[in-house]
Amino acid sequence: MTEQHGDDSTEDRPGPYRGVFGSANGPQPPSVTPYSDRPSAYGDAPGAYGGVYGAGSYSHQQDPPKQVTIATIISLGLGALCVLLAALALTSAGEQISEVLTGSKDNQPAAVAAALFCALLYALPGLYLRKRRAWSRYVLIGVAVMGVLGGVMSLPAGILGLAIHVTLLVLMFQPPTKLWFQHR
């Protein structure tokens, strides 16, 4: 607590928040933020992310943008589903799964290998997206393009796969994702 002595005002007395920048009557610190005179490519909203898409400087940031986090979750989820498919191919449903994946009921080992390979193609980039490995973004873009092509070729049955892979592509090409991988 501060003590009041007669007519002394606390604004004139030095203290932890008084003085040159602490008093209401004295000079104030500059209110200019660094680089505020530069035009923003993604809007002029204040904050670390700023702009329409939340694009800002990611060079100092430890956490990835939400687009990268969502893509990671989708990629790891698809990898887990492929592992589950490989496990199911080893059960009594293996003949049906093998027929769908390879065209032959007697080709269960190839169906298991194909499902595990797909799991690797989804899970490996998913693990490295949040670590800012550029190759993981490119691999995921390639896998998503193949998924979109496969979904288009299998319409209307492949509508869910098509939607998931289009979502992955959109997430990988948004400005915050691009900036996240540019500033390592």
VEXDODREN-701470 format. One line per 10 residues: their letters; for each residue x, y, z of N, C-alpha, C. Coordinates in Angstrom, 2 decimals. Each point is the difference from the previous one (the first is absolute). Example, Ala and Ser with C-alpha at 12.3 -4.5 7.8 and 13.67 -1.06 7.14 Angstrom:
<atoms>
as = 13.19 -5.69 7.80 -0.89 1.19 0.00 0.90 1.20 0.00 ~ -0.35 1.05 -0.72 0.82 1.19 0.06 -0.77 1.09 0.73
</atoms>
This chain:
<atoms>
mteqhgddst = 0.83 -1.18 0.00 -0.83 1.18 0.00 0.88 1.24 0.00 ~ -0.48 1.04 -0.60 0.73 1.26 -0.01 -0.59 0.91 1.05 ~ 0.88 0.77 0.60 -0.45 0.94 1.02 -0.20 1.36 -0.64 ~ -1.01 0.69 0.45 -0.26 1.36 -0.45 0.52 0.95 1.08 ~ 0.88 0.93 -0.34 0.54 0.99 0.92 -0.47 1.37 -0.43 ~ -0.98 0.51 0.62 -0.45 1.35 -0.29 -0.49 0.13 -1.42 ~ 0.57 0.97 -0.72 -0.44 0.27 -1.36 0.80 -0.76 -1.04 ~ 0.93 -0.87 0.41 0.80 -0.75 -0.97 -0.88 -0.94 -0.81 ~ 0.21 -0.04 -1.23 -0.74 -0.89 -0.89 0.90 -1.18 -0.36 ~ -0.60 -1.16 -0.13 0.79 -1.19 -0.35 0.50 0.06 -1.43
edrpgpyrgv = -0.60 0.85 -0.84 0.46 0.08 -1.38 1.35 0.70 -0.10 ~ 0.33 0.89 0.92 1.25 0.73 -0.06 1.14 -0.74 0.67 ~ -0.32 -0.97 0.81 1.02 -0.73 0.74 0.57 -1.14 -0.83 ~ 1.30 -0.22 0.05 0.55 -1.15 -0.71 -0.42 -1.29 0.68 ~ -0.11 -1.03 -0.78 -0.38 -1.31 0.53 0.17 -1.03 -1.11 ~ -0.48 -1.18 0.24 0.23 -1.05 -0.99 -0.65 0.29 -1.35 ~ -1.09 0.77 -0.03 -0.67 0.27 -1.26 -0.08 1.50 -0.30 ~ 0.76 0.79 0.72 -0.02 1.44 -0.19 1.30 0.41 -0.68 ~ 0.05 1.22 -0.41 1.21 0.49 -0.63 -0.27 0.33 -1.44 ~ 0.99 -0.21 -0.85 -0.07 0.45 -1.38 -1.17 -0.65 -0.74
fgsangpqpp = -0.12 -1.32 0.08 -1.06 -0.67 -0.74 -1.20 -0.36 0.86 ~ 0.09 0.13 1.29 -1.07 -0.43 0.87 -1.03 1.06 0.31 ~ 0.32 1.26 -0.14 -0.97 1.02 0.38 -0.91 0.33 -1.18 ~ -1.17 0.47 0.35 -0.97 0.34 -1.03 0.42 1.25 -0.75 ~ 0.77 0.89 0.66 0.38 1.26 -0.62 1.33 -0.08 -0.73 ~ 0.82 -0.98 0.28 1.33 -0.11 -0.59 -0.07 -0.62 -1.39 ~ 1.15 -0.10 -0.64 0.04 -0.60 -1.33 -0.38 -1.47 0.05 ~ -0.62 -0.47 -1.05 -0.46 -1.38 -0.09 0.94 -0.79 -0.91 ~ 0.08 -1.30 0.20 0.85 -0.81 -0.89 -0.58 0.00 -1.41 ~ 0.83 -0.24 -0.96 -0.51 -0.02 -1.38 -1.02 -1.11 -0.18
svtpysdrps = -1.05 0.26 -0.74 -1.05 -1.00 -0.21 0.14 -0.68 -1.35 ~ 1.10 0.20 -0.66 0.22 -0.60 -1.31 0.50 -1.43 0.19 ~ -0.64 -0.91 -0.67 0.45 -1.39 0.06 0.99 -0.23 -1.14 ~ 0.93 -0.90 0.18 0.98 -0.26 -1.06 -0.70 -0.41 -1.29 ~ 0.48 0.51 -1.09 -0.48 -0.32 -1.34 -1.44 0.44 -0.24 ~ -0.53 0.91 0.80 -1.39 0.40 -0.19 -0.18 0.85 -1.24 ~ 1.09 0.54 -0.54 -0.12 0.82 -1.20 -0.03 -0.85 -1.27 ~ 0.25 -1.30 0.12 -0.01 -0.87 -1.17 -1.41 -0.51 -0.25 ~ -0.42 -0.04 -1.27 -1.32 -0.55 -0.29 0.00 -1.51 0.17 ~ -1.09 -0.53 0.47 -0.13 -1.43 0.21 -0.62 -0.65 -1.22
aygdapgayg = 0.51 -1.15 -0.36 -0.53 -0.72 -1.16 -1.32 -0.67 0.31 ~ -0.28 -0.24 1.29 -1.19 -0.76 0.38 -0.95 0.82 0.86 ~ 0.09 1.28 0.01 -0.91 0.82 0.79 0.76 0.76 1.06 ~ -0.68 0.90 0.65 0.64 0.85 0.98 -0.51 -0.24 1.41 ~ -0.54 -1.14 0.29 -0.49 -0.26 1.34 1.18 -0.11 0.95 ~ -0.13 0.53 1.22 1.11 -0.06 0.95 0.14 -1.41 0.57 ~ 1.12 -0.23 0.60 0.24 -1.27 0.66 1.09 -0.78 -0.69 ~ 0.40 -1.09 0.63 1.08 -0.81 -0.53 -0.38 -0.65 -1.32 ~ -1.28 -0.35 -0.16 -0.42 -0.68 -1.22 -0.53 0.99 -1.02 ~ -0.72 1.04 0.42 -0.50 1.07 -0.86 -0.58 -0.47 -1.31
gvygagsysh = -0.80 0.79 -0.62 -0.49 -0.25 -1.34 -1.20 -0.92 -0.07 ~ -0.46 -0.21 -1.20 -1.19 -0.79 -0.24 0.22 -1.46 0.38 ~ 1.11 -0.56 -0.42 0.28 -1.41 0.25 0.83 -0.23 1.26 ~ 0.30 1.04 0.72 0.83 -0.15 1.17 1.46 -0.10 -0.35 ~ 0.40 0.48 -1.16 1.39 -0.11 -0.42 0.82 1.09 0.65 ~ 1.09 -0.36 0.53 0.92 0.94 0.60 1.37 -0.60 -0.04 ~ 0.88 0.47 0.81 1.34 -0.55 0.05 0.02 -1.22 0.90 ~ 0.41 -1.13 -0.52 0.07 -1.22 0.78 1.43 -0.35 0.37 ~ 0.94 0.89 -0.25 1.39 -0.33 0.25 0.29 -0.16 1.49 ~ -0.71 0.71 0.85 0.25 -0.04 1.43 -0.96 -0.93 0.72
qqdppkqvti = -0.98 -0.52 -0.69 -1.05 -0.76 0.63 0.38 -1.44 0.22 ~ -0.42 -0.55 1.12 0.27 -1.40 0.31 -1.16 -0.89 -0.42 ~ -1.23 0.50 0.09 -1.17 -0.80 -0.33 -0.38 0.21 -1.46 ~ -0.38 -1.09 -0.68 -0.39 0.15 -1.41 -1.38 0.65 -0.10 ~ -0.33 0.53 -1.18 -1.34 0.54 -0.18 -1.04 -1.12 0.03 ~ -1.24 0.37 0.20 -1.05 -1.01 0.14 -0.15 -0.86 -1.25 ~ 0.32 0.54 -1.16 -0.10 -0.78 -1.24 0.94 -1.19 0.03 ~ 1.20 0.20 0.51 0.98 -1.09 0.10 -0.45 -1.02 1.03 ~ -0.55 0.46 1.10 -0.49 -0.91 1.04 -1.15 -0.86 -0.53 ~ -0.93 0.61 -0.72 -1.14 -0.76 -0.56 0.50 -1.01 -1.03
atiislglga = 0.93 0.41 -0.87 0.55 -0.92 -1.00 0.73 -1.16 0.66 ~ 0.70 0.28 1.09 0.69 -1.05 0.75 -0.99 -1.02 0.55 ~ -1.07 0.48 0.58 -1.02 -0.89 0.57 -0.63 -0.86 -1.09 ~ -0.35 0.62 -1.13 -0.60 -0.75 -1.10 0.98 -1.05 -0.53 ~ 1.24 0.39 -0.19 1.00 -0.91 -0.55 0.25 -1.19 0.93 ~ 0.15 0.28 1.29 0.23 -1.09 0.95 -1.24 -0.89 0.13 ~ -1.18 0.60 -0.09 -1.24 -0.79 0.04 -0.11 -0.93 -1.19 ~ 0.33 0.50 -1.19 -0.03 -0.86 -1.18 1.05 -1.10 0.08 ~ 1.16 0.31 0.57 1.02 -1.02 0.20 -0.48 -1.10 0.94 ~ -0.68 0.42 1.06 -0.54 -0.99 0.96 -1.08 -0.87 -0.66
lcvllaalal = -0.82 0.61 -0.84 -1.02 -0.78 -0.71 0.63 -1.01 -0.96 ~ 1.10 0.36 -0.62 0.70 -0.94 -0.88 0.60 -1.16 0.79 ~ 0.53 0.27 1.18 0.52 -1.08 0.85 -1.14 -0.92 0.41 ~ -1.15 0.58 0.33 -1.17 -0.80 0.35 -0.44 -0.87 -1.19 ~ 0.03 0.56 -1.19 -0.35 -0.76 -1.20 0.97 -1.16 -0.21 ~ 1.29 0.24 0.23 0.99 -1.08 -0.13 -0.28 -1.11 1.02 ~ -0.36 0.40 1.22 -0.30 -1.00 1.02 -1.26 -0.79 -0.36 ~ -1.00 0.70 -0.54 -1.22 -0.69 -0.41 0.24 -0.93 -1.18 ~ 0.97 0.32 -0.84 0.32 -0.85 -1.15 0.59 -1.33 0.45 ~ 0.47 -0.07 1.23 0.55 -1.24 0.53 -1.06 -0.88 0.65
tsageqisev = -1.22 0.50 0.12 -1.08 -0.77 0.62 -0.79 -0.74 -1.07 ~ -1.17 -0.52 0.40 -0.85 -0.72 -0.94 -0.57 0.91 -1.08 ~ 0.01 1.31 0.22 -0.48 0.94 -1.02 1.09 0.32 -1.01 ~ 1.16 -0.64 0.15 1.14 0.28 -0.86 -0.24 -0.27 -1.47 ~ -0.79 -1.03 -0.30 -0.26 -0.30 -1.42 -0.77 1.14 -0.68 ~ -1.01 0.51 0.69 -0.78 1.10 -0.57 0.85 1.27 -0.13 ~ 0.79 0.27 1.01 0.87 1.19 -0.03 1.03 -0.16 -1.11 ~ 0.56 -1.19 -0.12 0.98 -0.26 -1.04 -0.61 0.16 -1.39 ~ -1.24 -0.44 -0.16 -0.66 0.13 -1.29 -0.25 1.47 -0.35 ~ -0.35 0.81 0.99 -0.23 1.42 -0.25 1.32 0.72 -0.32
ltgskdnqpa = 1.05 -0.31 0.76 1.27 0.71 -0.18 0.82 -0.49 -1.19 ~ 0.00 -1.31 -0.25 0.88 -0.54 -1.05 -0.75 -0.62 -1.16 ~ -1.28 -0.27 0.16 -0.76 -0.64 -1.07 0.00 -1.51 0.07 ~ 0.70 -0.59 0.97 0.08 -1.45 0.14 -0.21 -0.38 1.46 ~ -0.81 -1.04 0.24 -0.25 -0.46 1.37 1.24 -0.66 0.62 ~ 0.86 -0.55 -0.81 1.14 -0.77 0.49 1.24 0.86 0.22 ~ -0.13 1.28 -0.01 1.17 0.87 0.08 0.02 0.80 1.31 ~ -0.26 -0.67 1.12 -0.04 0.67 1.30 1.34 0.64 0.40 ~ 1.14 -0.64 -0.24 1.26 0.67 0.36 0.21 1.32 -0.73 ~ -0.40 0.06 -1.26 0.13 1.26 -0.75 -0.94 1.06 0.56
avaaalfcal = -1.19 -0.41 0.43 -0.96 0.95 0.57 0.54 0.57 1.32 ~ 0.59 -0.86 0.82 0.58 0.46 1.27 1.17 0.95 -0.27 ~ 0.85 -0.37 -0.95 1.15 0.85 -0.34 -0.46 1.35 -0.55 ~ -1.03 -0.01 -0.85 -0.51 1.25 -0.56 -0.58 0.89 1.10 ~ -0.75 -0.58 0.92 -0.58 0.77 1.10 1.08 0.57 0.91 ~ 1.04 -0.77 0.28 1.09 0.50 0.85 0.81 1.08 -0.71 ~ 0.17 -0.14 -1.31 0.69 1.03 -0.77 -0.78 1.31 0.03 ~ -1.31 -0.10 -0.15 -0.85 1.20 0.09 0.07 0.61 1.39 ~ 0.03 -0.83 1.02 0.11 0.51 1.37 1.29 0.78 0.16 ~ 1.07 -0.51 -0.58 1.29 0.70 0.06 -0.06 1.33 -0.75
lyalpglylr = -0.66 0.02 -1.16 -0.11 1.22 -0.79 -0.82 1.09 0.70 ~ -0.93 -0.39 0.84 -0.78 0.99 0.75 0.67 0.36 1.33 ~ 0.45 -0.99 0.74 0.47 0.25 1.36 1.37 0.68 0.04 ~ 0.91 -0.38 -0.87 1.34 0.58 0.05 0.00 1.51 -0.23 ~ -0.65 0.51 -1.04 -0.05 1.47 -0.13 -0.79 0.64 1.14 ~ -1.03 -0.69 0.48 -0.78 0.54 1.11 0.83 0.21 1.25 ~ 0.96 -0.89 0.23 0.87 0.14 1.17 0.97 1.16 -0.13 ~ 0.38 0.34 -1.22 1.02 1.03 -0.20 -0.55 1.37 -0.42 ~ -1.31 0.11 -0.21 -0.57 1.29 -0.36 0.24 1.04 1.09 ~ -0.27 -0.36 1.23 0.14 0.94 1.12 1.46 0.31 0.32
krrawsryvl = 0.91 -0.77 -0.56 1.43 0.26 0.21 0.59 0.85 -1.13 ~ -0.86 0.53 -0.85 0.39 0.90 -1.10 0.91 -0.65 -1.03 ~ -0.20 -1.25 -0.26 0.77 -0.66 -1.05 -0.72 0.24 -1.33 ~ 0.63 0.73 -0.91 -0.64 0.36 -1.26 -0.35 -1.23 -0.82 ~ 0.83 -1.03 0.05 -0.28 -1.20 -0.77 -1.32 -0.63 0.41 ~ -0.36 0.11 1.28 -1.26 -0.60 0.45 -1.20 0.70 -0.64 ~ 0.10 1.31 -0.18 -1.07 0.74 -0.68 -0.12 -0.46 -1.45 ~ 1.13 -0.16 -0.68 -0.03 -0.40 -1.41 -0.51 -1.44 -0.16 ~ 0.41 -0.88 0.88 -0.49 -1.39 -0.06 -1.50 -0.02 0.24 ~ -0.47 0.76 0.98 -1.43 0.03 0.29 -0.79 0.61 -1.17
igvavmgvlg = 0.56 1.00 -0.65 -0.65 0.56 -1.19 -0.10 -1.07 -1.09 ~ 1.08 -0.74 -0.23 -0.03 -1.07 -1.00 -1.01 -1.09 0.33 ~ -0.05 -0.40 1.25 -0.95 -1.03 0.42 -1.44 0.52 -0.15 ~ -0.20 1.27 0.34 -1.34 0.58 -0.12 -0.42 0.10 -1.47 ~ 0.93 0.34 -0.88 -0.33 0.06 -1.44 -0.39 -1.39 -0.50 ~ 0.75 -1.03 0.40 -0.36 -1.37 -0.39 -1.36 -0.39 0.58 ~ -0.27 0.42 1.23 -1.30 -0.28 0.61 -1.14 0.70 -0.71 ~ 0.24 1.24 -0.45 -1.03 0.72 -0.75 -0.27 -0.71 -1.32 ~ 1.06 -0.39 -0.70 -0.18 -0.71 -1.27 -0.73 -1.33 0.20 ~ 0.36 -0.73 1.04 -0.69 -1.25 0.31 -1.45 0.24 0.39
gvmslpagil = -0.26 1.06 0.72 -1.37 0.31 0.38 -0.85 0.39 -1.18 ~ 0.58 0.74 -0.93 -0.74 0.39 -1.21 -0.31 -1.23 -0.85 ~ 0.95 -0.90 -0.09 -0.19 -1.19 -0.84 -1.00 -0.98 0.61 ~ -0.21 0.08 1.30 -0.91 -0.95 0.65 -1.32 0.65 0.43 ~ -0.31 1.15 -0.57 -1.27 0.65 0.36 -1.17 -0.87 -0.41 ~ -1.08 -0.03 0.69 -0.38 0.74 1.20 0.46 -0.67 1.30 ~ 0.53 -1.22 -0.09 0.40 -0.71 1.22 1.16 0.68 0.71 ~ 0.87 0.70 -0.72 1.18 0.60 0.59 -0.16 1.44 0.43 ~ -1.22 0.44 0.25 -0.25 1.41 0.33 0.65 0.39 1.33 ~ -0.01 -0.89 0.98 0.61 0.32 1.29 1.52 0.13 -0.12
glaihvtllv = 0.61 -0.94 -0.69 1.45 0.06 -0.22 0.38 1.23 -0.80 ~ -0.80 0.34 -0.98 0.24 1.20 -0.79 -0.05 1.24 0.87 ~ -1.00 0.09 0.85 -0.14 1.16 0.89 1.18 0.11 0.97 ~ 0.43 -1.12 0.54 1.12 0.01 0.95 1.28 0.45 -0.69 ~ 0.26 -0.50 -1.19 1.23 0.34 -0.69 -0.02 1.43 -0.54 ~ -1.16 0.49 -0.41 -0.11 1.40 -0.40 0.26 0.90 1.21 ~ -0.51 -0.39 1.16 0.26 0.76 1.23 1.49 0.05 0.30 ~ 0.69 -1.12 -0.13 1.44 -0.01 0.23 0.73 0.94 -0.97 ~ -0.40 -0.03 -1.27 0.63 0.89 -0.98 -0.24 1.46 0.35 ~ -1.22 0.34 0.35 -0.31 1.40 0.34 0.82 0.43 1.21
lmfqpptklw = 0.10 -0.86 1.01 0.77 0.35 1.20 1.48 0.20 -0.31 ~ 0.55 -0.80 -0.90 1.42 0.10 -0.32 0.36 1.22 -0.85 ~ -1.00 0.58 -0.68 0.28 1.15 -0.85 -0.46 1.33 0.58 ~ -0.50 0.03 1.22 -0.41 1.25 0.61 1.22 0.81 0.43 ~ -0.08 1.33 -0.03 1.15 0.85 0.33 0.66 -0.29 1.35 ~ -0.75 -0.24 1.09 0.71 -0.29 1.26 0.85 -1.26 -0.07 ~ -0.48 -1.01 -0.74 0.78 -1.23 -0.14 1.27 0.26 -0.80 ~ -0.11 0.74 -1.09 1.16 0.33 -0.81 1.03 0.77 0.83 ~ -0.47 0.99 0.76 0.92 0.79 0.83 0.65 -0.84 1.08 ~ -0.74 -0.93 0.57 0.53 -0.86 1.05 1.19 -0.81 -0.51
fqhr = -0.07 -0.49 -1.23 1.09 -0.80 -0.54 1.11 0.84 -0.61 ~ -0.27 1.25 -0.33 1.04 0.87 -0.56 0.95 0.50 1.08 ~ -0.48 0.22 1.20 0.82 0.59 1.07 0.42 -1.08 0.98 ~ 1.04 -0.71 -0.31 0.50 -1.04 0.91 0.93 0.57 0.95
</atoms>
